[in-house]
Structures are given as C-alpha cells and as structure tokens.
Amino acid sequence: MSGEEYIDRADDSLDATYEEPMALGEYVDTVLETPEIAAHASKYLLAAIEAAGTRTVIEEGDEKERYRFFDDPHNDGEHAILGNTEVLNAFVDDLRSIAAGRGKDEKIVWLEGPTATGKSELKRCLINGLREYSRTPEGRRYTVEWNVAGAGGSDSALTYGDTPIEDEDDWYESPVQVHPLTVFPKDVREDLLAEVNDRLDDHIDIRIEGELDPFSREAYNYLEEQYRRNGEEQLFSAVTDPGHLRVKNFVVDVGRGIGILHSEDEGTPKERLVGSWMHGMLRELDSRGRKNPQAFSYDGVLSQGNGLLTVVEDAAQHADLLQKLLNVPDESRVKLDKGIGMDVDTQLVIISNPDLEAQLNQHADREGQDPLKALKRRLDKHEFTYLTNLSLESQLLRRELTNETTVWDPDSWEELETWIQEPVTVDVRDDLDSATEKDIAPHTVEAAALYAVVSRLDSSNVPAGLDLVEKALLFDRGYLMEGDERVDIDDYDVETTDRDGDHGIPVTYVRDIVADLLHEAQDRHHPDLPVEHVIMPRDVLNAIAEGLHDAPVFSPGEATEYEERVVPVKNYVFGEQERDVLAAMMRDKRVDEATVEEYIEQVYAWASDDQIENERGEYVDPDPLKMKVFEIEHLGRFDEKNYDGDEPDHAVQKFRTDKIITALNRHAWQRRDEEFRVGDVSPKEIPVIKTVLGSHDWDDVRRTYEDFEPQQWDNPPSGTETATLKETTIQNMMELHGYSEAAAELTSRHVMNQVSYRWD
C-alpha cells in the first residue's frame, strides 16, 4: 500500500474509535437504546471479559472453559496468561458477585503467587483488553467535560491558569472520568436507572451511586451560582446546556479508567491514593475561603482508576497503604482533604508475592487482638501457582526463548503433542556485527518443560504403579495409554492437591539455563561433527540438574529433591527419541489404510461367520492367511506359534474380539449423533490400531533388516545395509519430525548407543 493508503486506514481506525461529543440529553437517549454503555466499573470489567468469549482447555486432567480475554487476543497473545484457568474463573465469578452487589461489595480482590506465575501478565492483559474493548461500539466509555467561559455574562473562566481561553480550549474534562449520569440529582437518577435496567438483557442491574467529582462539582456550582444570580428559573438546563456540558467518549488506558500503583511509586498514602495539592496554585485561584479542587493533581491510583479498575502491583511494597483502602470498596469514597471528599467507582485488585501474606500474619498469634484482622477480612484471595501442564509450560518456555506469542488452541491432543515436541530455531548474537542461527532439537523444549512440571508435582499423591512423569502426562492429556487401552484420569486415584504447583523450578531458571547453552560455542557432542549449534534434550536436563545447588533461588533441600526427579524425565524423553528413530527407520514399512480396512472386514466376517464382497462383486469367505499375515507382519502382536496352520489360537481369537470388534463398536458408538446415527469411522482411529500401527519395536527392525548392525551406526561401512538404513533414517527424521541433519545424527547416535547394548 502507499503512504496515503496507510494514512486513510489510520483515519478510519480513529473514526471508528471516537465519537463527536454529545449533549447530556443525547447521551441519555443513547443509554436508553444501549443500556450496557452506562455500566458501573465491575459490571463493565465483567462485560469486557465475557465479550471475548470462551474456549475449552484441559488442565490438571479436567476440561475447563477458559475466557479468551486472558489469552490477550487484542495483542496477538503477547501477554497471555498461560494456565491458572480455575484461578481466573474464580476471579470472574467474584466480579460477577461484586457487579451484582451480592455480598462481596466490600471485598478487595487479592491475587497472590510466586514469581513467574503470570501475575504481571494479568495486569498487562487487563490493560490491553480493556483498552481495546473501549474502542468497540458496545464497549464505549464516557465522561463529561465543562466550559464555564462567559457563564452569566462573566468574563471569568474555570481554568488552571489566570487567562481565560475561548473556543475548544475552554473545555475541561473531568480529571477522574466521572460518570455522566452523576450530573443528575439523586432522585432523578434513580428513576432514570430504573428505566435503563428494565431495558437490560442482563440480570445484573447498573448501579451509579456516586456524585460528581470535586473538579466537576466546582464547575457545576459555579455555573449554578451564575445563573441563579441572573434569575434563571431552569437552573439544571442552564448548567447542563451543551455550551457548558458535553459528554464525550474516551479510550480506556492507564491514567484514564485504569490506575496502576507500581512497586517503585513513592509518596505519602494520600499522594499514592488520590494525588496531591499544588500549593503554588492556591493563591492564584478563587477558592472562596477553602482549597480549590482545581489546584489538585489527580494522579493518585484511585483517581486514575476511577470509573473502572485500580491495581496495586507488588502489594507488599505498599502494605502501609492497604489499611487506607479498607473503606474504599464498601463506602466508595475517599478524601482529598478534610473538607473535600470524592466518590469513586473502581474495582480494586491487589497483586503480590507470598511475602505479603507473611506481613499480614505477623500478629496472627494475637488472635482477636490482631490489628490487621479487618484488612484480612476484606481481602478475597486467589492464588496463582506454577504451571503443572506440560503443554502450557512448553508454550511458556518457547515464548521466553523466542518472539512467539500465538496462544496454542489445538483441535486434538495429537496436534498439541506435535507443537510440544517440535524444534526451535533461535538467532543468537555472537558479537555486535553477527548472529548465529542455533538449533534447539526436537523434544528439547519438551524435556525442559517436563522437568520443570515434574519438580512442581506433589510426590505423595501419585497413583499406584505410576511415576511423576505419568502424573504430569495425566494432567496434560487427561488420560494414559495402558497397552492398547485408553485410561482416563477419573479411573485413577489422583486429584490436584494444594502442593501441586506451589513450588518447583520456575520457567525463568530454565530459560536462563537454555540461554547459557545457546551462547556456548564449543562442541559438546562429538569432535568429528560440526554441531556446536545444536542443543539436545540431555544437554538441557543435565545443565538444569547440575545448576540447582548453585542457584540461590533453591534451598539445599529443594535442590536435592529436584535433582532426584531428573531420571524419570530422561527415561521418558529417551523413549520419545527412540520412537522417532523407529518411525523413521520403518517409515517405508507402514501399512496403508486400505490394508487396515481389509483386515477389519476380514475380522468382522470371521467373527460373524459371514462372507465378504470382493473387488469382482463376488461373496467369498474370509481369508485366514491374510489375517495371519497382517497380525504377524503389521501388528507384530503374534508369531507362527500362535497359529495351527492358518487357524488362530485362543490369544489371537481374544485379540480379534476384544481389541478390534469391541473397540470399533465402542468408537462408533461414541461418534454417534443425536439421532443415534453412526457417522464415518476411520479404522485408524481405533485405539489399538492407532497405537500398534503408529509404533514399532526393535523386533520389527530385526525382522525387516536382517543385516542391520546398530554397533556400526556412528560410522557404518559403505555399501552395507546399516549405511543405507542410516541415510534413509536421517532423511526421514528430518521430513517426519522436523529434525535438522545434525540433530537427527545426534539423536540417532544416542538411541543406537543404548540399543546396541541389548541387540544381541
């Protein structure tokens, strides 16, 4: 596009965001047509979250509905909160209760958790989401602006300076985003809101209970006094005339509907909460014997967040301030000065690490005499924990290492598994002038993420016969495969405990370990391979485990505990690498779907003593030899001793009945529609077929490649079957699983090194 076209697009974007200021009466008509735009703070925040919709996720093995708002969709997922869906849903439930006035009005929402659990992302996600929602027609946010120039024939004007300014420069917006309906007298406003709420398609009524902010009240009183002196009978109409009062929409942002108190912000409690007086201005303004709200800097967190959201981040740094907030939620009012108060409508959220709880409990032993008891009663705590899902941790680690921001939303576990295991390429700057592309091999991010997750799981609550790795997989998939059977998490005696995710290896530690490995220039693998740019799973796992005792973030006991958990992770990752190598070696021996379908037809006919229609339209008996060959060569489940000639023994018969026919019938039943009609069912979707055909073992390799010698893999003699098979395997690993040539070489060497010990 040309430069002019980009300018036109920008114009269109702003035109869609902003409206022309409107008269108060016009605003009321708009509210009666679209009541939602007049929502009070907590209701507006709830509407913004719900407007983004939901999606289904699996966390801790359970399906949950997740609000897409927390995926940061308006910012391409850059600040998405990964995991902690139950915590976020509970936060939304609180908002719903607060918005409806159902007993939680006095509560301050408290989000607590250790570092690197997504609390800071929540703050950014709220800012992004509310900003973008306020740009939409249904999310418009409004306030008022005043013009008192020439009121009542006077030359004086309500300005910050001493020189009146005419025209557009004479308009002054409410510095705290006051709600336009607060202009109306209380009794009129109540009747107006009653009519508005009657038109709402919602069970949560709009509540506007505050009064004009002090700055706007000063303007209102000034105008009212001028017109009363001039004998005006319709004072409200005169004061709110479009020449004095306009309603304008604004885009929500930090300082305009969102107040953020950062950990480094300083000042007295009053300055941090509402702002400060500008003492030099008091002599210049007509304050009529008192401090004038015009001489106040409304830069405190409640002033900026009035009308929507107030966030106190790293709240332990502002513990002295929390007690000053005690009455804000239930009274919705703060003091600028002894004689000047301000009503506020804002949703209070405080964010902290666990150290705030220690401060709050410092007097807990005094029980009824605890001076912080009133504060603790008002705090509604929600605890963020470390991720305990492999897929979420893998996604988070990839975000930390790359610029990827897309939130994973797979259609199936198989698709998600592919994303977890795929390689990562990172550009690492070697010096000021050059950068090197370095390869993080397949399963490396998976290995690091799995180790972190395993370190966070409660080892006292692992189902009998399983280990921590399998518990982690249960939490991620919601099931495990036991042989050919899929066993759901509900069939295991496992539940999430308070210890799952409350401590462990943080993603920031793992990220730093991987970053250090990426910057190492020396070959860590084999002197005859130029593979210094490849990071392998075992490199990362070894480095994480070896660095635990030196990292100040871990106690000696934690370091020892986490170090012991690396072994099952290594075993699992080796199994995944072994599966990749086997799949690559046996790629050309895979059976096609037509052959599978023919086998299943044969089995059905065998079980029902029926016949099969062949290609010529003739009905023939099932072929015992075809079934036998398929079961031995393709399934690898049986050998010649399981057959008397071509007739199967009891084990084969039971397999055909239980694993093929019953499984297919069950799968077809699960895929039925509401009218109990069975749709298309792919034989390869049957668990036993999917599992067996999707995997091979070394007996398959031995049977297929009789002259293969795994001991020769590193440097196979030319012209041998081993050399030919290695070349094919490396190529297939690259095509099937995204390995680079070097990563495929190193992975296959590692696997063959272990296989050669047991080959003979």
N, C-alpha and C positions, 0 to 999 in steps of 0.2 A: 504494500500500500504506500501511497505518497504521504508526505508530511501533512498535507491538508486533510487527507482522509483520517489520519490519526487524530488530528485536532477535532474533526467532526465527531469522531467516536467519543472523545473526551467530553465534548459538549453534550452529547446525547446522554452520557453517563450521569453528568451533573444535573441535567434537566430532569432525569428520572428520580434523582435523589432529593432535590429541593423543590419546595412549592413557594409560590408568592405568599407573603404574609397576608393574613385574612383578619377580618373584623371578628370580634368576640361572638356576635350572633351567628356569623357564618360557621365558626368553629363548632358552636353548639349544634347547628343543623348537621354538620358532618359527623359529630359524635352520635347523634340520634340515628343516623344512617349506618355508621360503622362503630358500634359501641366499644369494640376492643381497643381502639386507639387511645381511649381515656384511662386505660388500666393503671392501677396503682403499682408500685415498684415490684413487689413479689409476684403479682399476677403477670406483669409484663415479662419478667425474667422467666417465669414458667412457660409463657406463650412462646418466647424465643426458642427455648429448648425443645418444646414439643413440635414447633413448626418444621424442624429439620427432619422429623420422622424417626423411625427406629429400624434396627436390623437384628437378626438373630446371631448370637455368638455362643461358643462353648467355652466355659471357664470352670475350673475345678470339676470338670466332667459333666457339668449340667448345662442345658440350653438356657440362655437368658436373653431377654430383649434389651437391647442397648440403644440409648439415644444417640443418634448420629451427630448431634450438636457437639458431643465430646470427642468426635473424630476430627474436629476443626475443618469441616468441609469447605468453609468460605476461604480458607487459606491453604488449600490443597493438602491438608493434613499435616502441615509443618509442626503444629503444636498439639497434635492429637494426644489424648491421654490413653495409653495402652493398658488394657485390663482394668481392675478395680471397678468392674461394672456394678457389682452389688452396692459398693460404697456410693457411686454416682447415682444409682437409682434411689438409694435411701435419701440422698441429698435432694433429689427432685421430689420425693414424697414429702419431705419436710417443707419444701417450698409450697407444695400444694396445700398442706395444712395451714401454713402461715398465711398464704394468699386468701384462704377461705376463712381465716380467723378462728380456726378450730383448736384453740388451746395452746398454740405454740407461738403466739404473737410476741411473747417476752423473750423468746429464745434467740441466742446468738449462735449461728452455725459454726462449729469448730471442726476443721479438717486437719488431722494430725497424721504424721507418719515419718519414717526415717528419710534420709536424703535419697534422691534419685528414685522416688516412687511416683512422681507425676504431679506433685502439688503445685509446682511452679508452672507446669504446663496447663493446669486447670485455670490459673489466673490469666494466662495468655489466651487460652481458649475462650474464656468468658469475654474478654475484651474484643477478640476478633468476631465472635459470634454475635454479640450484642451490637457491635458497630454495623455489621453487615445486615442484621435484621432490621435495624432502624432505617436502612436505606430502602426497604421494601414498602409497598403501599400499606400492607397490613401491620407493619411494624413502626409506622411513623410515630415520632415522639415530639411533643410540642411544649412550648413555654411562652412567656409573654415578654414584650418589650414596651417601654414607656417613652413618651415625648411630652414634656411639660413646657416647652418653649412657647411663650406668649399666652399661657393659660390665664384667663380672666383679664386679658389686656395687660398683663405684667410683662416686663422685659426680662425678668429673672428666669433662670433655667436650672434644672436639676442636672448638674454635670460634675465631673471630678475636678474641673478647673474653674477659673473665675471669669471665663469669657464665653458667653452663650454662642452656640453653634447652630446654624439653621439647617433646614432640609434633613437629608438622611443621617447626617452626623449628629442630629439632635436625638436620635433614638438610642435608648439604653436597655439592653437585655437584662432580665433577672440574672444575677450572678450565680444563683443556685438552682437554675432550671425549675422554677416553681411551676406547679400545675396550673393551667389556665382556669380551671373551674374553681380554684381557691379565690378568684376575684369576687365570686358571688357571695352574698350574705348567707349565713349557715342555713337558715330555713328554706331559702330558695334553692340552694344547692341540694339539700336533702330531697326535695320534690323532683328536681331535675334528675338526680341519680336514680331515684325510684323508677322514673320512666325509662332511663337508659338501661337499667338492669332488667326491666321487663322485656326489653328487646334483645337481650343477650342470649346466644345459643350456648350457654355455659352455666354450670351450677355454681360457679364462683362469682359472687357479685363484686362490682367495682366499688372500692371504698376510697373516698377522698376526704380525709378528716382534718387536715391541717389548714392553716391560714396563710395569707400572703407572707412572703419572706420580708425581713425588715427593710431591705432596699426598696422593694416594690410597695410596701406599706407606706414608706416615706413619700413616694411619688403619689400614691393614691390619696393620702391625707392632704398633701399639698394641693392637688387638683380639687379635691372636695372643698377645701377651705376657700380657694379662689372662687369657685363657682357659687358657693354659699354666700360669700360676700357680695357677689354680683346679683343675688336674688334668684338664682337658677332653681326651679322647682324640681326638675327631673335630674337630681344630682348623679345617680348611678349612670344614666345615659350620657350625661355630660362627661363624667370622669372616664367612661369606657368608650367614648367616641373614637372612631378609627383614627382620628387625628392625634389621639393621646395613647391609645392602647391597641396593640396588634398582637395577634397570635402567630407564631412562626414555628416551623419545624426545625429540628436540629439533628445532626448525626451524633449518635452516642459515641463517646470516646473518653479516654482518661481525662479527667477535669471537667467533663460535661456529661454528668449522669453516672460516671464511674470514678470512684475515689480509691486510690491505691496508696496505702501508707507503707513505704518501703522500710527495710531494716535500718538503713542509714539515715533516715529522716530524723531531724532533731527539733528541739524547741520545747516550750512548756506544754503541758497537756492541752491547754486551751488553744495554743497555736497549732498543734498537730490535729486537733479535733475540728475546729471551725475556722481558724485563721487568727489574724492579729490586727490591732488598731494601728493606723498610720498616724502617729501623733502630730507630725508636722502639718497634717491636713485639718486638724480640729480647729485651728484658729481662723482658717480661711473660709470655712463653710458655716452656713447658718444652721446651727444645731439647736437653736431655741432653748438654750439652757441645759442641754444634755449632749451626750456623744451622738454623732450623726452616723447612721449606717453607711452613708456614702464614704466615710473615712475608714472603712473596714476592708481588709483584704480577705476575701472569701476563698482562701487557698487551703483550708484545712480539709481533712479527708472526708468529713461528713458533708461539708459544703459542696465539694466536687462530686460526691456520690449521691447527693440529694436527687430524688426522682428515680433512682434505680438501684445501684449497687455500691457498697462500701467494703473494701477488702483490706484487712490488716495482715500483711505478709510477715513471715518470721516473727510471729507474735511474741515470742519470748523476749525479744528486744524491746517490746512495748508493754511489758507486763504491768507497769505502773499505770498505763492508760486504760487497761481493761476494766478496772473498777469504775473509772469515769464513764464507761459506756453502759453501766448497769441499767440505768433507767431509760436509755435511748429506745430500745425495742418496745417497751410497754407504754412509755409516755410519749414517744415520738417527738421529743422536744429537747433542745439544748440552749444554753445561754451564751450569747455573745458578750454580754455584760450583765451586771446586776439588774439593770433596768430594761434590757433588751433581750428577748428570747427569740428563738427561731424554731418553727416546726420543721421536722424532717420526715421524709418518706423514703426510706432506703432499706435494702436488705443487707444486714451485717453478716460478713463472713470473715473468720479469722483462720489463718493458716500457720501451722507451727511444726517444728520438730518435736520429738518426745521430751526435750528438756523443759518445755513449758509445763508439762504435767508435773514434773518434779518440783517446779516453783509453786504450783498451785497446791501441792500436797505437803508443803513444808510445815504446815501447822495441823496436819491431819490428826496427830496424836492428841490434840486438844478437843477433838470431837465437837461437842455442841458449842464450844468457845472458839471454833475456827473462824478467824476474821475473813477468810476467803470463801466461806460456805455459800454466801449469797451469790457470789460470782459463779462458782462452780454449778450452782443450781440452774443458772441461766444458760450455761453452755451446753449445746447439743452436739455431742462428739461423734465424728465419723472418722474411722482410722484407715488411712491408705497403707497398703502393705506392698512388699516386693512381689513381683510377678511370679506366679507358680505355674504358668503355662509356657511350654517350650516354644510354641509358635509366636506368642507375644514377646517373649524375651529375645527370640531370634530377630523379630522385626525391629525391636528397640535397639539391639546391638548394631544391626545394619544401618539404622538411622544415625547412630553415633559415629559410625565409620565412614558413611557416605553422605551424599546430599539427598538421598531418597526420602520422600515424605508421604508417598501414597499409602493409604491405610489398606491393609490386606482385607479383602472381603470375598473369600473363595466360595465356589459353588459346591465343593466337596473336600473331604479330608485329603484325597489323593492330590488335588491341586495345591492345597496348602502344604502338603509334605514336599512337593517339588520346590516350592518357594523357600522352605526352610533349608533344604539341602543344597540349593544351587550355589555356585561360586560367586565371589565378589571381586571386582577389579577396582583397585584404588590407585589414584595418581599420588605419588609421594614425592615431594620436592626434596631433591638431594642438596641443592645449593640455591643461590639467588637466580641462577640462569636456567636450570634444568629440572625436569621432573621425570620420574621413572614410573612406569605402569607396573604395579605389583599385583600378584595373583593370590587371592585367598581361596584355597582349593575347596571343592565341594565337601560338605559335611564339617567344615572348619567352624563356621559361624554356629551351626547346629551343635557341635561339640562344646563350644564355649558357653552357649546359652543353656544347654542341658546341664552342664556342670554347675552353673550359677543357680539354676532352678533346684537341682538336687540338694545343693547346700542349704536351701531355704525350707525344705520339707521336714515335717515332724517325723522323725525316725521311729517314734513309739507307736505310730498309727499306720503301719504298713500291713496290708492283708497277708495272711499266711501263704507262704510259697512265692511271694513276690519280693522284689527289692525296690529301692528308692527310684531307680530309673523307670521301672514299670509303673510305679505310682505316678511319676511325672507324666508318662505317656497316657495313663488313665485320665489324669486331669486335663490333658490337651485334647484327646480324641473322644473320651467318654466310653471307650471300650478297649479291650485287648483281644488278640487272636490267640487262642489256646489250641494249637494244632490247626484244624480246619474250622473250628468253631469261633464265632464272634461272641465274646462275653462282655456284656455291658457293665458299667460301673455300679449299677444298682445291685448286681449279683455278687459284688464283692463287699466285704465288711470294711468300708473305708468312707470316711467323712472328713471334710475340712475342719481342722482344729484351729484354735487361737494361735498356735505356734507355727502353723504353715504360713510362711511369708513374713513373719515378724522380725526375722534376722536372716543373715546369709551374706553371700558375696554380691555386692552391688554391681550394677552394669558399668558404672564409671571405672571401677577397678579393672574389670575385664577389658573394657575399651582401651585403657591405658596400656595393659599388657600387650594387646594386639598391635597398638600403635607403635610400641617399642620394637616389636618383632618386624613390623613393616619397615622400620628405619635401619634395621641391621643389614649390612651389605655383604656379610660373609656367608659362604655356602655352608649350610648346616646339615646337608644330607649326604652327598657323595662327591668326591673330588673330580670324577670324570663327567659330571653333569652340570651344565650352566643353568642351575635352577635357584640361584640366590634370591630370585624374586617370587618364590612360591612359599606361602605359609600353609603348613599342613595341620590337620587336627591335633596330632600328637605334639607338635611344637607349642600350640596354644595351651593344651591341657597341662603339659609339663611346666610351662612358664607360670601358669596360674598357681599351680600347686607349690612350686618352688618359691614363689614370692610371698606366700601367705604369712610366714613367720617374720618377714622383714617389714610388712605393711603395717603402719601404725593404726589403721582402721580396725584391725582384728586383735582380740585378746589372745594370749597363748593358747587358752583352751579352745577358742573358736578356730584358730589356725590348725591345731591338731585334728579337730573334728572334721573340718572341711577337707583337709589333706587326705584323710582316710576314705573320703567319698569319691575320689577320682577314679578308682579302679573299676567300679561297675560302669562308669561313663566311658572309659577307654574300651571296655569289652563291647559295649553297645555300638560305639562308633566303628570299631573294627568290623563288627557284624554287618553294618551298613556298607562299609567299603568292600567287604567280601561279596556282598550281594551285587554290588555294581560290577565287580570284576567278573563274577559268574555270568551275570546277564549279558555282559559284553562278549564273553567267550562263547556263549551258547546262543547268541543272537540269531544266527542263521538256522538254528535248530528249533526255533519256536514254531508252534503249531498254529495254523490259521483257524479263523472262526468257523469256516465251513466244515473242517475236520472235527472240530468240537461239537458242532450241531449234529453231525452224522453220528458221532459216538453216543450222544444223549438220546437220539432217536433209536439207536440200537438198544440201549439200556431200557428205555421205556417199552419197546416191543418185547424184549426178553422178559421183563417183569410181568407183562400182561398176556404173555403167550399170543401176541398179535403179530401181524405182518407189516412190512414196510413197503411203501411205494418207491420203486427205483426210478432212475432217470428215464427209462423207457415206458413208464406208466404201469409196470408190472408189479404185482404184490408178491414179495418174497419173504422168507423167514430171516430173522436177524442173524448176522454172521458172527459166530463165537470167536473166530480168528481175528476179525477186525477189532472187536472189543479187547481181546487179549493183547494185541499189539499196541493199541492205544494206552492201555493201562501200564504196560511194561515200559514202553519207549517214551511216551509223552508224559504220563503221570509219574512214572518212576516209583510207583507205590508197591509193586509186586514183581516177582520174577518167576521163572519156569516152575519152581517147586509149588507155586500156588495154583497150578493147573494140572489136571489129568488130561493130557492132550490139550484140547482147547476148552475143556469144561472147568469152570472156576470152582475153587473150594469155598468153604464157609466164609472165610475172611473176605474174599472178593465179592461174594454174594451180598454180604452185610454192607460192604462199602457201597456197592451199587444202589442198594435200597436206601440206606441211611444218608449217605453223603451226596448222592446225585438226585434221586427221585424225591425224597423228602425235602431236601434243601431247595430244589427247584419249585416244588409246590408251595413251600413256605414263602419263597421270594416272590412268586406270582401272586400269592395272597396279599402280601404286604404292598404290592404295587397296584392293587385293585382300585377302581374309582368309587365314587359314592353310590353308584348303582351296581356295585359288586361285579363289574366287568373287568376282566384281566387284560391289560394292555400288552404292548410288546415287551418281551422279557429276553434280554441277551444272555445266552448261556455263560458268557464270561463274567457276568455279574454274580453268579452263584459263588458264595464264599469259597467253597472247596476248589472249584475250577479256577477262580481268580487267584487263590493263594498258591495252588500247586503249579499252575501254568506260568505264573509270574515269578517263580523261583526255581532254582536248580541247585544241585549239590555236587560235591566232587566225584561222587559215584557216576553221575551223568557225564562229567567231563572224562573220567577214566574210560567209561564205556564208549564214548564218542571218539575220543582221540587216544588211541591205544599206544602211540609212540611219544606221547607228551611227557616231558621231564621238568617238573617245577624247579628242581635244583639248578637248571640251566637258564632260568628266566633272565637273570641280570645280563648275561652275555651269551645268548644261545648260539650254537654253531650254525652257520649259514646253511640253508638247504634242508634243515631239519623241520619236523612238524612243529616243534616248540617255537622256532623262529617265525614260521608262518603264522602260527596262532597268536604269538605276541603282537606282531604287526597288526593283525586284524583286531585284536582286543583293544589295543591302544586307540585305534581309529574309532571303534565302536563306543568306547568310553567317552570320547570327545563328542560324538554325534548324539549318543543317548542321554548323557548326563552333564554335558557342558564342561567336561574337564579340558584344561589346556594340555598340550602334549607332555609338558614337564610334570604336571600334577598327575596325569594318568600313569606316567612312568613310575613316579614315586609311590603312588598308591598301589599299583600292581606289584611292585617290588616288595612293599611292606606285607601285602597279603600273601604272596608266594613264599616269602621267607617263613611265615608261620605254617603254611600248608606243607612245605617240603619236609617239615619235621615228622608229619604223620602220614605222608604219602605212601610209604612202603608198608 
